[in-house]
Amino acid sequence: MSSEVKRPDKLYYRIGEVSTLTGVPSYVLRFWEGEFPSIKPRRTESGQRLYRPVDVERIREIKDLLHRQKFTIQGARQFLRQREAPTETDLHAELAFLRKELLAIRKLLS
């Protein structure tokens, strides 16, 4: 039986629901919050954690990196950080697009 369950469509999940959906114990989820900056559940006034669907997907990804691919916590953190960092090519393409748009706006204004 798979430890991962299809998630219902909700805006927020409580820690117990996330634990059930991902197959990761609640105490591990709380630990991972401190280890992976990309996991940031909101807190209610009473301090209860509310995870977004993007957090649930990130937790599944971290679980895969740590358990299946045998990354260390530090290695998984570095892998995620490098993957999310924009490449120089992406930045150049975005700047070229913005320059083109700004020139078009300047042409319209003159």
N, C-alpha and C positions, 0 to 999 in steps of 0.2 A: 504494500500500500504506500502511495506517495505521501510524503509529509507536507506537501504543498497543496493547498486547496484553492479552487477558483474564488477570487475575491468578488464580493458583491459591489455594486456601484454605490459608493458613499463618498461624501466629502472628507470625512474624518473617521478614524478607527481608534479605538482604545487599545491599550497595550496588550490586553488579553486577546483581543481579536487579531491583532498583528501577530502575536505569538502563534495562534492557531493557524492563520493563513500562511505563515512562513515556516512553521516548524522550528522556530527559534525560541527558547525559553525567555520569559520576561526579564530575568536577571541578566541574560546575555544582551538583550536589547538595550537595557539601561547602561551596560558596560560599553557597548558599541557607540552609544551617543557621545561618550567622552573620547573615543578613539577615532571616530570618523566625523569630521565637521559637517559633512553633507547630510547627516541625519539630525534634523532639528525639529522634533515634534513641538507643536504649540502646547501651552499649558493653560488649563482652566484656572479660575480663581482659586479653586481648591487644590491646585497643583497636579491634577490628573493630566497625563500625556495624551495628546490627540495627534495621531499620525495622518498625513495626507497620503493619497495613493502613490505619489512620487516617492515618498519615504518608504512605503511598502516595497516598491520595485527596487529601490536602492538596497534595502535590507536583503532582498532575494539575491541581488547581484553580489553583495558582500558575502553572503552565505556560500554562494557558488565559488567565489574566489578562494575563500578560506577552506571550505570542506572538500570540494571536488577538485579544484586546481591546486590545492595545497600551498597557497600563498601564506606568508606570515602576515600578521596584522600590519606591520610596517610596510611590507611589500604591497599589500592590497591598497593601503592608503596612498602609497606612491603611484601605483598603477592608475588609480582613479584620478589622482591629481594631474598626472601627465595627460591622461585621455581627455580631461575637461579643459585643459589649457588650449587656447586658440593657437594655431600654428602661424608662422610668419606669413605664409602664403594666404591664409584666410584673412589676416589683417590687411595685407596689401590689396586684396580683392575688395574688401569692404571699404577701404579708404578710396580706392579708384571709383567705386560706385558712388560714394558720398560726394567726391569731387565733381563727378559728372552731373549729379543732381543739383549741386550748388551752382555750377556754371549755367545750367538750364534756368534756374531761378533768377540768377543775375541777368541773364538775357531777357527774361520776361519783364523784369523790373526796369530795364533801360529802354 
